[in-house]
């Protein structure tokens, strides 16, 4: 690689790294972490199912949904909820979350990751309107909206914030892709009712240090203010 081809920005470095990692990314601890992340999302937001036939269950679900919304928390609905999976990678979060929502659009700056995501979706027999990924840099796009005005009920971002140069600016930009009053699951700007809690923890061997360390995954959540134009 010539000096002119060497990645200069953090975004370019990440893109190069994950293009290389894409083909072998889905392995071991990453799958487990994705499952735990989605479990935490479901615990936080709750979900409804169109297959619920029992009247009592329906009444309980409706009461629960009303309470969730009154608390400013989104409620996942497999017939309605549209999700943006930011920094989606190969789609691990998307594939575990899809049964509980209507549709998921994944976005990532790595074309390699997007290719794997879409290949997995195609193998599962999913159509683009259900689960699809596109290669776009939402945080650095200028001019026209790369998503053509599309807005979402929920935005999720997992295992990616530490790759961003400016977390505050990134969150503010992502919040603009929410429908007013809907939820962002990760971290603050244009957001209200922001909360943070430990979702789960896991132990991992740090080979360079020769020791096992415990890592915590935090679930940060807020919703876009309804008082936006």
LOLUM-76619 format. One line per field, with one value per residue: residue number from 1; residue in one letter; x, y, z of N, C-alpha, C in turn. Coordinates in steps of 0.1 Angstrom, whole numbers, padded with zeros to 4 digits. Last residue first. Layout:
BEGIN
k	(NUM; ...)
r	(A; ...)
n.x	(X; ...)
n.y	(Y; ...)
n.z	(Z; ...)
ca.x	(X; ...)
ca.y	(Y; ...)
ca.z	(Z; ...)
c.x	(X; ...)
c.y	(Y; ...)
c.z	(Z; ...)
//
This chain:
BEGIN
k	(229; 228; 227; 226; 225; 224; 223; 222; 221; 220; 219; 218; 217; 216; 215; 214; 213; 212; 211; 210; 209; 208; 207; 206; 205; 204; 203; 202; 201; 200; 199; 198; 197; 196; 195; 194; 193; 192; 191; 190; 189; 188; 187; 186; 185; 184; 183; 182; 181; 180; 179; 178; 177; 176; 175; 174; 173; 172; 171; 170; 169; 168; 167; 166; 165; 164; 163; 162; 161; 160; 159; 158; 157; 156; 155; 154; 153; 152; 151; 150; 149; 148; 147; 146; 145; 144; 143; 142; 141; 140; 139; 138; 137; 136; 135; 134; 133; 132; 131; 130; 129; 128; 127; 126; 125; 124; 123; 122; 121; 120; 119; 118; 117; 116; 115; 114; 113; 112; 111; 110; 109; 108; 107; 106; 105; 104; 103; 102; 101; 100; 99; 98; 97; 96; 95; 94; 93; 92; 91; 90; 89; 88; 87; 86; 85; 84; 83; 82; 81; 80; 79; 78; 77; 76; 75; 74; 73; 72; 71; 70; 69; 68; 67; 66; 65; 64; 63; 62; 61; 60; 59; 58; 57; 56; 55; 54; 53; 52; 51; 50; 49; 48; 47; 46; 45; 44; 43; 42; 41; 40; 39; 38; 37; 36; 35; 34; 33; 32; 31; 30; 29; 28; 27; 26; 25; 24; 23; 22; 21; 20; 19; 18; 17; 16; 15; 14; 13; 12; 11; 10; 9; 8; 7; 6; 5; 4; 3; 2; 1)
r	(X; X; X; X; X; X; X; X; X; X; X; X; X; X; X; X; X; X; X; X; X; X; X; X; X; X; X; X; X; X; X; X; X; X; X; X; X; X; X; X; X; X; X; X; X; X; X; X; X; X; X; X; X; X; X; X; X; X; X; X; X; X; X; X; X; X; X; X; X; X; X; X; X; X; X; X; X; X; X; X; X; X; X; X; X; X; X; X; X; X; X; X; X; X; X; X; X; X; X; X; X; X; X; X; X; X; X; X; X; X; X; X; X; X; X; X; X; X; X; X; X; X; X; X; X; X; X; X; X; X; X; X; X; X; X; X; X; X; X; X; X; X; X; X; X; X; X; X; X; X; X; X; X; X; X; X; X; X; X; X; X; X; X; X; X; X; X; X; X; X; X; X; X; X; X; X; X; X; X; X; X; X; X; X; X; X; X; X; X; X; X; X; X; X; X; X; X; X; X; X; X; X; X; X; X; X; X; X; X; X; X; X; X; X; X; X; X; X; X; X; X; X; X; X; X; X; X; X; X)
n.x	(-0387; -0396; -0406; -0401; -0367; -0359; -0348; -0322; -0299; -0273; -0260; -0227; -0210; -0178; -0154; -0127; -0098; -0071; -0038; -0018; -0016; -0023; -0048; -0071; -0101; -0130; -0163; -0190; -0222; -0250; -0259; -0260; -0275; -0287; -0310; -0327; -0348; -0339; -0318; -0303; -0277; -0264; -0263; -0283; -0311; -0336; -0371; -0394; -0401; -0398; -0379; -0344; -0324; -0313; -0297; -0273; -0263; -0259; -0240; -0218; -0213; -0205; -0183; -0161; -0149; -0157; -0153; -0169; -0193; -0197; -0214; -0243; -0272; -0304; -0333; -0367; -0383; -0369; -0372; -0360; -0349; -0328; -0305; -0287; -0298; -0274; -0247; -0225; -0217; -0207; -0224; -0231; -0218; -0228; -0240; -0268; -0288; -0320; -0350; -0375; -0371; -0356; -0365; -0349; -0337; -0313; -0297; -0301; -0287; -0261; -0256; -0258; -0235; -0215; -0216; -0211; -0184; -0173; -0178; -0182; -0199; -0234; -0267; -0297; -0330; -0356; -0391; -0407; -0394; -0387; -0370; -0346; -0326; -0308; -0300; -0290; -0266; -0252; -0244; -0218; -0223; -0237; -0238; -0272; -0301; -0332; -0365; -0399; -0427; -0450; -0452; -0438; -0428; -0415; -0419; -0399; -0407; -0421; -0440; -0460; -0451; -0454; -0482; -0491; -0480; -0495; -0520; -0516; -0509; -0533; -0550; -0538; -0541; -0569; -0573; -0548; -0531; -0503; -0491; -0480; -0465; -0444; -0419; -0395; -0372; -0355; -0356; -0346; -0320; -0310; -0311; -0292; -0269; -0267; -0262; -0238; -0222; -0222; -0209; -0184; -0172; -0175; -0180; -0180; -0158; -0146; -0152; -0143; -0118; -0113; -0132; -0123; -0100; -0110; -0128; -0110; -0095; -0116; -0122; -0098; -0079; -0061; -0048; -0027; -0024; -0001; 0018; 0007; 0008)
n.y	(0202; 0189; 0178; 0153; 0142; 0108; 0091; 0068; 0047; 0024; -0003; -0015; -0043; -0048; -0073; -0086; -0105; -0126; -0122; -0117; -0095; -0103; -0116; -0115; -0132; -0120; -0121; -0098; -0084; -0063; -0036; -0010; 0020; 0052; 0074; 0104; 0121; 0131; 0144; 0161; 0145; 0110; 0060; 0036; 0036; 0058; 0060; 0088; 0115; 0118; 0092; 0096; 0109; 0125; 0109; 0109; 0134; 0130; 0109; 0123; 0142; 0125; 0111; 0113; 0090; 0056; 0032; 0030; 0023; -0004; -0023; -0012; 0006; 0013; 0032; 0031; 0041; 0064; 0078; 0089; 0108; 0094; 0087; 0108; 0139; 0160; 0174; 0148; 0124; 0115; 0098; 0078; 0064; 0033; 0005; -0012; -0041; -0053; -0068; -0062; -0053; -0073; -0105; -0136; -0160; -0164; -0155; -0128; -0123; -0130; -0110; -0087; -0091; -0092; -0065; -0050; -0057; -0045; -0019; -0001; 0016; 0007; 0000; -0018; -0017; -0039; -0042; -0049; -0071; -0096; -0109; -0091; -0095; -0112; -0098; -0074; -0083; -0093; -0080; -0074; -0039; -0017; 0011; 0009; -0001; 0011; -0002; 0000; -0017; -0031; -0058; -0062; -0037; -0024; 0007; 0032; 0052; 0071; 0062; 0058; 0035; 0016; 0017; 0007; -0019; -0030; -0030; -0047; -0071; -0075; -0080; -0102; -0121; -0122; -0134; -0150; -0147; -0135; -0130; -0106; -0094; -0069; -0062; -0042; -0026; -0041; -0067; -0062; -0054; -0077; -0094; -0081; -0086; -0114; -0118; -0104; -0121; -0144; -0135; -0129; -0153; -0171; -0151; -0134; -0126; -0134; -0114; -0089; -0080; -0062; -0043; -0034; -0019; 0000; 0014; 0024; 0041; 0059; 0070; 0082; 0089; 0077; 0047; 0049; 0056; 0072; 0054; 0021; -0012)
n.z	(0151; 0184; 0208; 0215; 0216; 0214; 0244; 0254; 0271; 0273; 0288; 0289; 0298; 0313; 0317; 0335; 0323; 0328; 0314; 0296; 0280; 0255; 0260; 0282; 0283; 0298; 0311; 0311; 0320; 0311; 0315; 0337; 0323; 0319; 0302; 0293; 0287; 0253; 0227; 0214; 0229; 0244; 0236; 0230; 0215; 0212; 0203; 0198; 0196; 0161; 0147; 0141; 0130; 0148; 0163; 0149; 0157; 0185; 0184; 0173; 0192; 0213; 0202; 0179; 0167; 0175; 0187; 0208; 0197; 0192; 0205; 0188; 0185; 0172; 0172; 0164; 0145; 0120; 0086; 0054; 0038; 0024; 0035; 0031; 0023; 0006; 0025; 0036; 0061; 0084; 0096; 0078; 0053; 0040; 0026; 0040; 0045; 0056; 0061; 0048; 0023; 0011; 0025; 0034; 0033; 0044; 0024; 0027; 0051; 0044; 0025; 0041; 0057; 0038; 0029; 0051; 0055; 0032; 0035; 0063; 0075; 0077; 0087; 0082; 0090; 0097; 0107; 0129; 0156; 0165; 0148; 0148; 0166; 0155; 0133; 0143; 0156; 0133; 0110; 0105; 0112; 0118; 0125; 0135; 0125; 0129; 0126; 0132; 0143; 0134; 0140; 0163; 0184; 0214; 0226; 0242; 0270; 0284; 0301; 0284; 0271; 0291; 0296; 0271; 0272; 0294; 0283; 0262; 0276; 0289; 0268; 0256; 0277; 0276; 0251; 0232; 0211; 0197; 0173; 0172; 0202; 0216; 0241; 0260; 0265; 0282; 0272; 0247; 0253; 0264; 0242; 0226; 0241; 0240; 0213; 0211; 0227; 0212; 0189; 0200; 0210; 0181; 0152; 0125; 0110; 0086; 0068; 0080; 0084; 0063; 0068; 0093; 0085; 0068; 0086; 0105; 0089; 0082; 0107; 0114; 0084; 0066; 0052; 0024; -0002; -0003; 0003; -0009; 0000)
ca.x	(-0394; -0386; -0406; -0413; -0378; -0359; -0357; -0329; -0311; -0277; -0272; -0237; -0217; -0192; -0159; -0141; -0105; -0085; -0047; -0019; -0013; -0011; -0036; -0063; -0086; -0122; -0148; -0184; -0207; -0244; -0268; -0252; -0274; -0276; -0307; -0315; -0350; -0344; -0324; -0316; -0281; -0270; -0260; -0268; -0304; -0322; -0360; -0390; -0408; -0400; -0392; -0355; -0330; -0321; -0310; -0282; -0266; -0268; -0254; -0224; -0217; -0216; -0195; -0168; -0141; -0161; -0146; -0154; -0191; -0192; -0199; -0237; -0257; -0295; -0319; -0356; -0388; -0371; -0370; -0365; -0359; -0340; -0316; -0284; -0300; -0286; -0257; -0228; -0224; -0199; -0219; -0242; -0212; -0229; -0227; -0262; -0278; -0311; -0337; -0374; -0380; -0350; -0366; -0355; -0349; -0325; -0297; -0305; -0302; -0268; -0256; -0268; -0249; -0218; -0218; -0224; -0194; -0171; -0185; -0174; -0190; -0220; -0258; -0283; -0320; -0343; -0380; -0412; -0397; -0395; -0383; -0357; -0337; -0315; -0307; -0302; -0277; -0255; -0258; -0223; -0214; -0244; -0226; -0260; -0289; -0319; -0352; -0388; -0414; -0449; -0460; -0433; -0440; -0413; -0424; -0405; -0399; -0412; -0427; -0462; -0451; -0441; -0473; -0495; -0476; -0480; -0517; -0520; -0500; -0521; -0553; -0539; -0528; -0562; -0578; -0556; -0545; -0510; -0496; -0493; -0465; -0457; -0423; -0406; -0383; -0357; -0359; -0360; -0329; -0311; -0318; -0306; -0273; -0270; -0274; -0249; -0224; -0227; -0222; -0191; -0177; -0173; -0174; -0191; -0162; -0145; -0154; -0157; -0123; -0105; -0133; -0134; -0099; -0100; -0133; -0120; -0088; -0109; -0132; -0103; -0088; -0057; -0060; -0028; -0035; -0014; 0015; 0015; 0000)
ca.y	(0205; 0192; 0192; 0155; 0151; 0121; 0093; 0081; 0049; 0038; 0001; -0006; -0037; -0045; -0062; -0085; -0093; -0125; -0122; -0130; -0093; -0095; -0124; -0105; -0133; -0122; -0122; -0110; -0084; -0076; -0047; -0022; 0009; 0043; 0066; 0095; 0108; 0133; 0133; 0160; 0155; 0121; 0072; 0036; 0027; 0055; 0057; 0074; 0107; 0124; 0099; 0091; 0099; 0132; 0112; 0097; 0132; 0141; 0107; 0111; 0146; 0134; 0104; 0123; 0101; 0069; 0034; 0032; 0037; 0004; -0026; -0021; 0006; 0005; 0031; 0027; 0041; 0051; 0079; 0078; 0112; 0099; 0077; 0095; 0129; 0153; 0176; 0162; 0127; 0124; 0108; 0088; 0070; 0047; 0011; -0003; -0032; -0050; -0067; -0068; -0045; -0061; -0095; -0123; -0158; -0166; -0170; -0135; -0120; -0137; -0124; -0090; -0089; -0104; -0077; -0049; -0060; -0060; -0026; -0012; 0022; 0005; 0009; -0017; -0012; -0034; -0042; -0051; -0058; -0087; -0115; -0091; -0086; -0116; -0111; -0074; -0077; -0101; -0082; -0085; -0050; -0030; 0003; 0018; -0007; 0014; -0001; 0001; -0010; -0017; -0053; -0069; -0044; -0031; -0006; 0026; 0041; 0076; 0063; 0069; 0048; 0018; 0021; 0020; -0010; -0028; -0022; -0034; -0065; -0073; -0068; -0090; -0117; -0117; -0120; -0150; -0149; -0136; -0143; -0107; -0104; -0076; -0065; -0051; -0020; -0026; -0064; -0067; -0045; -0065; -0097; -0081; -0072; -0107; -0124; -0100; -0107; -0144; -0140; -0119; -0143; -0172; -0162; -0141; -0118; -0143; -0128; -0093; -0089; -0074; -0050; -0043; -0030; -0009; 0007; 0014; 0030; 0051; 0063; 0070; 0093; 0088; 0054; 0046; 0047; 0079; 0063; 0033; 0000)
ca.z	(0138; 0173; 0205; 0206; 0221; 0208; 0233; 0255; 0263; 0274; 0280; 0294; 0287; 0314; 0310; 0334; 0329; 0325; 0325; 0302; 0294; 0256; 0257; 0274; 0285; 0285; 0313; 0307; 0320; 0314; 0308; 0332; 0333; 0316; 0314; 0291; 0295; 0267; 0235; 0209; 0220; 0245; 0245; 0232; 0225; 0208; 0212; 0198; 0207; 0174; 0147; 0149; 0122; 0138; 0169; 0149; 0143; 0180; 0190; 0166; 0179; 0215; 0206; 0187; 0171; 0170; 0174; 0211; 0201; 0182; 0203; 0198; 0182; 0181; 0166; 0173; 0158; 0126; 0100; 0062; 0047; 0017; 0037; 0024; 0033; 0007; 0014; 0035; 0048; 0076; 0104; 0082; 0065; 0040; 0030; 0030; 0050; 0045; 0067; 0061; 0031; 0015; 0014; 0038; 0025; 0053; 0027; 0015; 0050; 0055; 0021; 0030; 0063; 0047; 0020; 0045; 0065; 0035; 0024; 0057; 0066; 0081; 0080; 0088; 0080; 0101; 0097; 0116; 0150; 0174; 0151; 0137; 0169; 0168; 0131; 0135; 0164; 0145; 0112; 0097; 0110; 0119; 0126; 0132; 0132; 0123; 0134; 0122; 0147; 0132; 0129; 0151; 0178; 0201; 0227; 0231; 0265; 0274; 0307; 0293; 0263; 0285; 0306; 0276; 0262; 0295; 0295; 0259; 0267; 0297; 0277; 0248; 0273; 0288; 0254; 0245; 0208; 0209; 0175; 0166; 0192; 0215; 0228; 0259; 0257; 0284; 0286; 0248; 0245; 0272; 0254; 0222; 0238; 0253; 0219; 0204; 0231; 0225; 0188; 0194; 0220; 0195; 0159; 0133; 0121; 0098; 0064; 0077; 0094; 0064; 0055; 0093; 0095; 0063; 0073; 0109; 0095; 0071; 0099; 0122; 0094; 0074; 0058; 0038; 0001; -0007; 0013; -0010; 0000)
c.x	(-0390; -0394; -0396; -0413; -0389; -0370; -0356; -0339; -0317; -0288; -0276; -0248; -0228; -0198; -0174; -0145; -0120; -0091; -0062; -0028; -0013; -0006; -0023; -0049; -0079; -0107; -0141; -0169; -0202; -0229; -0263; -0261; -0265; -0276; -0295; -0312; -0339; -0346; -0328; -0324; -0294; -0271; -0266; -0264; -0289; -0316; -0347; -0376; -0403; -0407; -0393; -0368; -0341; -0328; -0319; -0296; -0276; -0272; -0264; -0238; -0224; -0221; -0207; -0182; -0148; -0152; -0148; -0146; -0176; -0188; -0192; -0222; -0250; -0281; -0311; -0343; -0377; -0377; -0374; -0362; -0365; -0351; -0329; -0296; -0297; -0286; -0270; -0239; -0227; -0205; -0211; -0236; -0222; -0224; -0228; -0249; -0273; -0300; -0327; -0361; -0380; -0358; -0360; -0355; -0357; -0338; -0309; -0307; -0308; -0283; -0263; -0268; -0259; -0232; -0221; -0226; -0208; -0182; -0184; -0182; -0181; -0211; -0244; -0275; -0307; -0335; -0368; -0401; -0402; -0399; -0392; -0370; -0349; -0326; -0313; -0308; -0290; -0267; -0262; -0238; -0220; -0234; -0229; -0248; -0277; -0308; -0341; -0375; -0404; -0434; -0457; -0441; -0436; -0425; -0423; -0410; -0406; -0403; -0417; -0448; -0453; -0441; -0459; -0486; -0479; -0475; -0502; -0517; -0503; -0511; -0540; -0541; -0528; -0548; -0571; -0560; -0554; -0525; -0503; -0499; -0479; -0456; -0436; -0410; -0396; -0370; -0362; -0365; -0344; -0320; -0320; -0315; -0288; -0274; -0278; -0262; -0236; -0231; -0229; -0206; -0186; -0180; -0174; -0185; -0171; -0150; -0154; -0160; -0137; -0111; -0124; -0137; -0110; -0099; -0123; -0125; -0098; -0102; -0126; -0113; -0092; -0066; -0055; -0039; -0036; -0026; 0002; 0010; 0009)
c.y	(0194; 0194; 0196; 0169; 0152; 0130; 0107; 0081; 0063; 0040; 0015; -0004; -0028; -0039; -0060; -0072; -0093; -0113; -0121; -0131; -0106; -0094; -0116; -0111; -0123; -0123; -0126; -0110; -0098; -0074; -0061; -0033; -0002; 0032; 0056; 0087; 0098; 0120; 0137; 0149; 0152; 0132; 0085; 0048; 0028; 0047; 0055; 0073; 0092; 0116; 0106; 0099; 0091; 0122; 0119; 0100; 0120; 0138; 0117; 0109; 0135; 0139; 0113; 0117; 0111; 0080; 0048; 0034; 0040; 0018; -0017; -0023; -0002; 0006; 0023; 0027; 0038; 0053; 0066; 0080; 0101; 0102; 0083; 0084; 0115; 0142; 0168; 0164; 0142; 0128; 0118; 0100; 0081; 0052; 0026; 0002; -0024; -0041; -0065; -0065; -0050; -0052; -0082; -0113; -0145; -0164; -0173; -0150; -0127; -0135; -0133; -0104; -0092; -0103; -0089; -0061; -0060; -0065; -0041; -0019; 0012; 0012; 0007; -0008; -0011; -0029; -0036; -0051; -0060; -0074; -0106; -0097; -0086; -0108; -0116; -0088; -0077; -0096; -0091; -0088; -0061; -0041; -0012; 0010; 0000; 0008; 0003; 0005; -0011; -0012; -0038; -0065; -0049; -0039; -0013; 0012; 0035; 0065; 0069; 0072; 0059; 0032; 0024; 0026; 0005; -0018; -0019; -0025; -0050; -0066; -0065; -0078; -0104; -0113; -0114; -0136; -0148; -0136; -0145; -0120; -0105; -0085; -0071; -0053; -0029; -0021; -0050; -0065; -0049; -0055; -0085; -0085; -0072; -0093; -0117; -0105; -0101; -0130; -0140; -0123; -0132; -0161; -0160; -0153; -0126; -0137; -0138; -0108; -0095; -0085; -0063; -0049; -0040; -0021; -0003; 0006; 0019; 0039; 0054; 0062; 0080; 0091; 0065; 0054; 0044; 0070; 0070; 0043; 0012)
c.z	(0128; 0160; 0195; 0202; 0210; 0213; 0227; 0244; 0265; 0265; 0283; 0284; 0293; 0302; 0312; 0327; 0326; 0331; 0320; 0314; 0302; 0271; 0259; 0272; 0276; 0289; 0300; 0310; 0316; 0315; 0312; 0327; 0328; 0327; 0309; 0304; 0293; 0274; 0249; 0217; 0213; 0235; 0241; 0240; 0223; 0219; 0205; 0203; 0207; 0184; 0161; 0146; 0130; 0129; 0159; 0153; 0142; 0166; 0185; 0171; 0171; 0201; 0207; 0190; 0181; 0175; 0168; 0198; 0204; 0186; 0193; 0194; 0192; 0176; 0176; 0166; 0169; 0140; 0107; 0077; 0055; 0026; 0032; 0026; 0026; 0017; 0016; 0023; 0048; 0063; 0096; 0089; 0069; 0053; 0029; 0035; 0038; 0051; 0056; 0068; 0046; 0024; 0020; 0026; 0029; 0046; 0036; 0017; 0038; 0054; 0031; 0025; 0053; 0052; 0027; 0036; 0059; 0045; 0026; 0047; 0059; 0071; 0085; 0080; 0087; 0089; 0103; 0105; 0135; 0168; 0159; 0141; 0160; 0171; 0144; 0134; 0156; 0153; 0124; 0101; 0101; 0118; 0128; 0135; 0127; 0131; 0124; 0129; 0136; 0134; 0125; 0138; 0164; 0196; 0214; 0234; 0253; 0268; 0297; 0300; 0273; 0279; 0301; 0286; 0266; 0285; 0297; 0271; 0264; 0288; 0285; 0257; 0265; 0285; 0266; 0248; 0221; 0207; 0188; 0167; 0186; 0203; 0227; 0244; 0257; 0277; 0289; 0263; 0248; 0266; 0263; 0234; 0235; 0251; 0232; 0209; 0224; 0230; 0202; 0192; 0213; 0203; 0174; 0140; 0131; 0111; 0076; 0076; 0090; 0073; 0056; 0079; 0093; 0072; 0068; 0096; 0099; 0077; 0088; 0114; 0102; 0085; 0067; 0044; 0016; -0004; 0010; 0000; 0000)
//
